[in-house]
């Protein structure tokens, strides 16, 4: 428990406030912005009104940071905001319509002020057709799937990163781009958030290539504020902290909120890692950047990584109104994706460190118990959303982790190992990761830019439109 108190949910972040971030930069001579800053909002059937409010807040960042904090466009500017929309047809249509009302609000409020471009990127069958034509082997898109929309948060993030820069633009080079990913569900988003997440990465000479948000997560259920972050507390924090504790992630500071979707990352760095297609993209990004690979090496040193405190995250209560059995089923599915992707990346190192499933599960059980206890202590409400109690939550996740741990540490005969390899070949489409986009670029050559241009042309520009220019 002493280790838990020291390392779980203590929010010892590098950037606790905008004022601190501004002072940090001032002490370094306030260098000019040298990289384009693009915000991506991956959306999948979230509340359209919440998305609308999020885009308005983020679009006002350029103006409000100047007015309230005297940070001009030479030192901080968001270039564009991309709503990368995997929602069902009806919700996607509503999202796009509300983005046009955002345009009206911004024009009426800010008039001639500096406003980022706003784009809507719709994931539909037409996009799948483009990807199938260029990347069917790399993304494992089967012929029978080419007329269906592509889903998965990691797929969303990877594809939206392809359209973040205009290939024909003058000035900042295409590669000099920083991506800030922001979840659409956060009802407490602030114009300050892009500055906190993006500013450490965009200036000349900065060593920082990756930033990650920490926050306190809640839901509103009826007239009560309920505790959020179930999956983070029950698997994200204990699993990542175990790896830090055993030296497989050789960093000194704890990761406060491993599963936060709000990150800032240099685009070339993002293209250098494998991207988990579904749940687990946050965890596996951390593991590839800050964890040891099979050779004992890491991609990033600690000076390349910062954590920022975004305060309170009031997200959409997706579990509200659902029976506990359905909530726990969803939690288990997420836990299975996270632990499966983790073992696929670091299975060899984990086997060498723990030696067997019992030893691994003994430590996970202890870390999970301490993480959840600490999680309950540092929030002001002991109500967990979705009507589940802590013991139910712990058992659901524990069962998923044990199942995968026993499979990882299973001692197999030669015949069993051969059969497992054959199954991987036969079910290659089940691979959990998108290959590094840099390696895809090298593999397909000039067709990579053709793909990007087709996707860019598919985006709908909301602000400014042609008559505004």
C-alpha distance (Angstrom), angle and dihedral (degrees) to the residues before:
residue distance angle dihedral
X1 . . .
X2 3.80 . .
X3 3.79 89.4 .
X4 3.80 89.1 48.3
X5 3.79 92.3 51.9
X6 3.78 90.4 50.6
X7 3.79 98.5 44.5
X8 3.81 112.1 21.8
X9 3.82 120.5 85.2
X10 3.79 95.9 -24.3
X11 3.84 93.9 130.0
X12 3.80 96.4 -141.6
X13 3.78 89.8 168.7
X14 3.80 130.9 170.8
X15 3.81 94.8 -131.5
X16 3.83 111.4 35.4
X17 3.82 96.0 168.3
X18 3.79 144.4 4.7
X19 3.78 90.1 -107.7
X20 3.80 90.2 55.7
X21 3.82 91.3 48.4
X22 3.79 91.0 50.1
X23 3.82 91.3 49.5
X24 3.81 89.9 47.9
X25 3.80 90.3 55.9
X26 3.80 94.3 42.5
X27 3.81 89.9 55.6
X28 3.80 87.5 56.6
X29 3.78 94.5 52.2
X30 3.79 95.1 -95.6
X31 3.82 97.3 -96.1
X32 3.79 118.5 -151.3
X33 3.79 123.2 -95.8
X34 3.80 107.2 -91.0
X35 3.81 101.1 173.6
X36 3.78 132.9 59.0
X37 3.83 113.0 -110.8
X38 3.81 117.2 -143.6
X39 3.81 125.8 179.2
X40 3.81 117.8 -149.6
X41 3.81 120.5 -165.5
X42 3.83 109.2 -165.1
X43 3.81 105.2 -156.2
X44 3.80 131.4 -172.3
X45 3.82 117.4 171.7
X46 3.79 94.3 -42.5
X47 3.80 122.9 150.0
X48 3.84 106.8 -66.1
X49 3.81 91.8 -149.1
X50 3.82 90.1 53.4
X51 3.81 89.0 50.7
X52 3.81 90.4 50.3
X53 3.82 91.9 51.4
X54 3.81 90.8 46.5
X55 3.81 93.2 52.8
X56 3.82 92.4 47.6
X57 3.82 91.9 51.9
X58 3.80 93.5 47.1
X59 3.81 94.0 43.9
X60 3.81 89.7 55.5
X61 3.81 92.8 54.3
X62 3.82 95.4 94.4
X63 3.80 91.9 52.3
X64 3.82 99.7 39.6
X65 3.81 97.3 45.6
X66 3.80 86.7 54.4
X67 3.81 95.2 47.0
X68 3.81 99.0 41.4
X69 3.80 102.2 29.0
X70 3.82 103.7 23.9
X71 3.80 93.9 -123.2
X72 3.79 107.0 147.7
X73 3.80 128.4 -154.2
X74 3.81 92.3 -97.1
X75 3.80 88.4 65.6
X76 3.80 103.2 32.4
X77 3.77 130.4 14.8
X78 3.81 134.2 149.3
X79 3.79 108.2 -139.6
X80 3.79 99.6 -164.7
X81 3.79 145.7 -13.1
X82 3.81 118.7 -139.6
X83 3.81 120.7 -164.5
X84 3.79 101.1 -155.9
X85 3.77 101.0 -161.1
X86 3.81 125.1 -161.5
X87 3.80 93.5 161.5
X88 3.78 124.1 130.6
X89 3.81 114.7 -87.0
X90 3.81 97.4 -94.7
X91 3.82 95.2 47.5
X92 3.82 92.2 43.7
X93 3.81 90.1 52.8
X94 3.80 90.4 50.2
X95 3.81 91.2 47.0
X96 3.79 91.1 53.6
X97 3.80 91.9 47.5
X98 3.79 91.9 51.5
X99 3.80 90.4 49.8
X100 3.80 87.8 62.0
X101 3.80 88.7 54.2
X102 3.82 86.7 51.9
X103 3.79 87.6 57.4
X104 3.82 90.7 53.5
X105 3.82 92.2 47.8
X106 3.79 92.3 50.1
X107 3.80 94.4 46.8
X108 3.80 92.0 47.9
X109 3.81 93.2 45.4
X110 3.80 105.0 37.0
X111 3.80 102.4 21.3
X112 3.82 105.9 177.9
X113 3.81 96.0 8.0
X114 3.79 121.7 122.4
X115 3.81 107.3 -86.1
X116 3.83 124.2 178.1
X117 3.77 120.1 -119.1
X118 3.82 112.1 -96.9
X119 3.81 121.7 -149.0
X120 3.81 135.1 179.4
X121 3.82 115.7 -146.8
X122 3.80 110.9 -168.2
X123 3.81 120.1 -156.3
X124 3.78 102.9 -145.4
X125 3.79 139.6 136.5
X126 3.82 90.9 -79.4
X127 3.81 90.2 59.2
X128 3.80 90.9 47.6
X129 3.80 88.2 53.3
X130 3.81 91.0 54.2
X131 3.81 91.8 48.3
X132 3.80 92.2 44.9
X133 3.79 90.5 53.8
X134 3.81 93.9 50.8
X135 3.82 107.3 23.4
X136 3.81 109.7 20.3
X137 3.82 92.9 125.8
X138 3.80 95.6 41.0
X139 3.82 94.7 48.0
X140 3.84 94.3 34.7
X141 3.82 92.0 -124.6
X142 3.80 107.8 173.8
X143 3.81 120.6 -142.7
X144 3.81 91.5 -114.8
X145 3.84 89.5 56.2
X146 3.79 98.6 51.1
X147 3.82 92.8 94.4
X148 3.82 94.4 49.8
X149 3.81 129.1 83.5
X150 3.81 113.7 -101.5
X151 3.81 113.2 -118.7
X152 3.81 135.6 -169.5
X153 3.80 129.7 93.1
X154 3.80 93.6 -115.8
X155 3.80 90.5 51.1
X156 3.79 88.0 50.6
X157 3.80 93.0 51.8
X158 3.80 94.2 45.4
X159 3.80 95.8 48.9
X160 3.81 94.7 43.0
X161 3.81 88.9 53.1
X162 3.81 87.9 62.4
X163 3.81 92.4 62.7
X164 3.80 100.0 41.9
X165 3.82 95.5 101.6
X166 3.80 133.7 45.4
X167 3.80 106.6 -120.5
X168 3.82 91.9 -149.3
X169 3.80 98.0 45.1
X170 3.79 120.4 122.7
X171 3.79 124.6 -136.4
X172 3.81 116.5 30.4
X173 3.79 111.8 48.9
X174 3.77 119.4 -111.9
X175 3.81 92.0 -113.0
X176 3.81 93.3 52.3
X177 3.79 94.9 83.5
X178 3.80 132.8 123.7
X179 3.80 119.3 -156.5
X180 3.79 121.3 -150.6
X181 3.81 112.0 -167.0
X182 3.81 114.7 -157.6
X183 3.81 125.8 -177.6
X184 3.80 115.0 -123.3
X185 3.79 93.4 -140.4
X186 3.83 98.6 68.3
X187 3.79 107.0 110.0
X188 3.81 92.3 -173.6
X189 3.80 97.5 58.2
X190 3.80 114.4 147.9
X191 3.79 135.7 -161.8
X192 3.81 85.4 -119.8
X193 3.80 94.1 64.2
X194 3.84 97.7 78.0
X195 3.80 90.1 50.8
X196 3.80 92.6 50.9
X197 3.80 94.1 46.3
X198 3.80 98.4 36.0
X199 3.79 108.4 33.3
X200 3.83 96.2 71.4
X201 3.83 89.2 59.8
X202 3.80 107.0 39.6
X203 3.80 105.2 61.8
X204 3.78 130.0 95.0
X205 3.78 112.3 -91.4
X206 3.81 97.1 8.3
X207 3.83 114.1 148.1
X208 3.81 91.7 -155.7
X209 3.80 116.5 108.0
X210 3.80 101.9 158.8
X211 3.81 133.6 40.1
X212 3.79 129.2 -179.9
X213 3.80 133.1 -166.7
X214 3.78 127.5 -123.8
X215 3.79 121.5 -167.0
X216 3.80 146.2 148.7
X217 3.77 109.3 -100.7
X218 3.80 126.5 -146.9
X219 3.81 142.5 158.7
X220 3.78 130.7 -148.8
X221 3.79 110.4 -129.7
X222 3.78 112.0 -178.2
X223 3.80 103.7 -47.3
X224 3.82 95.5 -25.8
X225 3.76 133.1 89.3
X226 3.81 109.5 -131.1
X227 3.77 130.0 -165.4
X228 3.83 116.5 -99.3
X229 3.78 133.1 -170.1
X230 3.82 97.9 74.4
X231 3.80 96.5 155.4
X232 3.79 93.5 41.6
X233 3.81 92.6 54.3
X234 3.80 97.0 40.5
X235 3.82 99.6 45.6
X236 3.83 113.6 -6.4
X237 3.80 98.5 61.6
X238 3.84 98.7 36.5
X239 3.81 94.2 45.5
X240 3.81 96.4 47.0
X241 3.81 93.2 41.2
X242 3.81 90.5 51.9
X243 3.80 89.1 56.1
X244 3.81 91.2 48.1
X245 3.81 91.2 46.7
X246 3.82 92.2 52.6
X247 3.83 94.4 45.4
X248 3.81 97.4 -109.3
X249 3.81 87.2 119.3
X250 3.81 102.2 39.0
X251 3.81 99.9 -157.2
X252 3.79 128.1 122.2
X253 3.80 100.2 -144.1
X254 3.81 123.3 70.0
X255 3.79 120.0 -115.8
X256 3.79 101.7 -116.0
X257 3.80 100.1 -162.5
X258 3.82 111.3 10.8
X259 3.81 94.9 179.4
X260 3.81 98.4 50.2
X261 3.79 110.5 131.1
X262 3.80 92.9 -153.0
X263 3.80 108.9 95.8
X264 3.78 139.6 144.1
X265 3.79 117.7 -144.7
X266 3.78 138.0 169.5
X267 3.78 105.9 -109.7
X268 3.81 95.2 -131.3
X269 3.79 89.1 52.4
X270 3.82 90.3 49.3
X271 3.78 89.5 52.0
X272 3.82 90.8 51.8
X273 3.83 96.0 64.2
X274 3.79 134.4 66.9
X275 3.79 111.0 -106.6
X276 3.79 121.7 -141.4
X277 3.80 109.1 -125.8
X278 3.81 98.9 -142.6
X279 3.80 135.3 7.4
X280 3.77 113.5 -9.3
X281 3.81 96.9 52.2
X282 3.83 90.9 119.9
X283 3.81 94.0 49.1
X284 3.80 96.4 44.0
X285 3.81 91.8 47.5
X286 3.81 88.5 56.5
X287 3.80 92.1 46.3
X288 3.80 94.5 50.9
X289 3.79 94.6 45.9
X290 3.82 101.3 38.5
X291 3.81 104.7 18.4
X292 3.79 129.0 85.5
X293 3.77 117.3 -101.3
X294 3.82 123.3 -143.7
X295 3.83 89.4 -79.9
X296 3.81 91.6 54.1
X297 3.82 93.2 -109.4
X298 3.82 130.4 127.8
X299 3.80 130.0 -147.9
X300 3.80 97.1 -140.7
X301 3.76 134.0 35.1
X302 3.79 118.3 -140.3
X303 3.81 92.2 -101.2
X304 3.83 88.7 62.6
X305 3.82 91.8 60.6
X306 3.81 132.4 66.6
X307 3.79 134.4 176.4
X308 3.79 121.3 -147.7
X309 3.80 129.9 -162.7
X310 3.80 112.7 -128.4
X311 3.81 93.6 179.4
X312 3.81 116.7 -135.5
X313 3.79 123.2 9.0
X314 3.79 110.3 -158.7
X315 3.78 102.7 -171.5
X316 3.78 133.6 -176.1
X317 3.85 110.8 -78.8
X318 3.80 96.0 -123.5
X319 3.80 91.8 167.7
X320 3.80 96.0 50.2
X321 3.80 112.8 118.5
X322 3.80 94.4 10.9
X323 3.81 120.9 117.7
X324 3.82 113.9 -103.8
X325 3.81 90.8 -115.0
X326 3.82 90.6 60.1
X327 3.82 92.0 45.4
X328 3.80 91.8 51.3
X329 3.81 91.2 47.3
X330 3.83 89.3 55.6
X331 3.80 91.5 47.2
X332 3.80 91.4 50.7
X333 3.82 91.6 50.1
X334 3.80 90.9 52.5
X335 3.80 91.6 46.2
X336 3.81 90.7 51.1
X337 3.81 92.0 52.3
X338 3.81 91.8 47.9
X339 3.80 97.4 47.8
X340 3.82 93.7 40.1
X341 3.82 91.8 52.9
X342 3.82 90.5 45.0
X343 3.80 92.9 52.3
X344 3.80 91.1 45.2
X345 3.81 89.2 56.5
X346 3.81 101.6 36.7
X347 3.79 105.0 16.8
X348 3.80 94.9 121.2
X349 3.82 93.7 50.1
X350 3.82 91.6 45.5
X351 3.82 92.3 50.8
X352 3.80 91.0 49.7
X353 3.82 92.1 48.8
X354 3.82 101.3 45.8
X355 3.79 101.9 22.9
X356 3.79 95.8 -154.8
X357 3.79 144.8 27.2
X358 3.81 94.5 -108.4
X359 3.81 93.4 56.3
X360 3.80 91.7 45.8
X361 3.81 93.2 48.5
X362 3.80 93.1 45.9
X363 3.80 90.4 58.8
X364 3.81 93.2 40.7
X365 3.81 90.6 51.6
X366 3.81 90.8 52.4
X367 3.81 94.6 44.6
X368 3.81 92.1 45.3
X369 3.81 92.5 51.2
X370 3.81 92.9 47.9
X371 3.81 92.9 43.7
X372 3.80 93.4 52.5
X373 3.78 93.0 45.0
X374 3.79 91.4 50.5
X375 3.81 90.4 45.4
X376 3.80 90.7 56.0
X377 3.82 92.0 47.2
X378 3.79 98.9 52.8
X379 3.82 95.4 51.8
X380 3.77 125.0 72.6
X381 3.79 95.3 -130.0
X382 3.80 129.7 56.8
X383 3.80 92.9 -161.9
X384 3.79 113.3 113.6
X385 3.77 115.1 -154.3
X386 3.79 119.8 -113.8
X387 3.79 97.6 39.6
X388 3.82 95.3 -87.8
X389 3.77 123.8 131.7
X390 3.83 124.4 -135.0
X391 3.80 93.7 -104.3
X392 3.81 92.8 53.7
X393 3.79 90.5 48.5
X394 3.80 93.2 48.1
X395 3.82 93.2 49.4
X396 3.81 94.6 47.8
X397 3.80 92.7 53.6
X398 3.80 93.9 39.1
X399 3.80 90.7 55.8
X400 3.81 92.7 52.0
X401 3.80 92.8 48.2
X402 3.82 93.6 47.0
X403 3.80 92.3 51.3
X404 3.81 92.2 54.3
X405 3.81 93.6 40.4
X406 3.79 92.0 54.4
X407 3.80 89.7 50.6
X408 3.84 91.6 48.0
X409 3.79 94.9 51.1
X410 3.80 95.2 39.2
X411 3.80 111.8 131.2
X412 3.80 105.1 -131.6
X413 3.74 133.1 -166.1
X414 3.79 121.5 -126.5
X415 3.82 90.2 -98.5
X416 3.83 91.9 51.2
X417 3.82 92.8 48.6
X418 3.81 90.6 49.0
X419 3.80 91.7 49.2
X420 3.83 90.8 49.5
X421 3.82 90.7 52.8
X422 3.82 90.7 49.1
X423 3.81 90.5 50.6
X424 3.81 90.2 52.9
X425 3.80 90.0 52.9
X426 3.81 93.2 45.9
X427 3.81 92.1 47.7
X428 3.80 98.6 38.7
X429 3.81 89.3 139.2
X430 3.81 88.3 67.5
X431 3.80 92.2 65.9
X432 3.79 108.2 130.4
X433 3.80 97.5 -143.4
X434 3.78 140.6 69.8
X435 3.82 108.8 -137.3
X436 3.80 118.4 -112.7
X437 3.79 107.6 -70.9
X438 3.81 89.6 -138.7
X439 3.80 89.6 59.2
X440 3.82 90.4 48.2
X441 3.81 88.8 50.6
X442 3.80 90.6 52.0
X443 3.79 91.3 45.9
X444 3.81 100.1 51.3
X445 3.82 98.2 31.6
X446 3.80 116.2 -170.0
X447 3.80 92.2 8.7
X448 3.81 88.2 71.3
X449 3.81 92.3 67.7
X450 3.81 89.6 43.3
X451 3.80 88.7 55.2
X452 3.80 92.0 48.8
X453 3.79 92.6 48.3
X454 3.81 91.9 51.7
X455 3.81 91.3 50.0
X456 3.82 91.6 46.7
X457 3.79 89.8 51.6
X458 3.80 89.4 50.3
X459 3.82 92.2 59.1
X460 3.79 116.2 95.9
X461 3.79 112.9 -130.9
X462 3.79 109.3 -138.5
X463 3.79 98.8 174.6
X464 2.95 125.6 56.5
X465 3.79 102.0 12.8
X466 3.81 124.4 -166.2
X467 3.79 95.3 -86.8
X468 3.81 90.2 52.9
X469 3.80 93.1 58.1
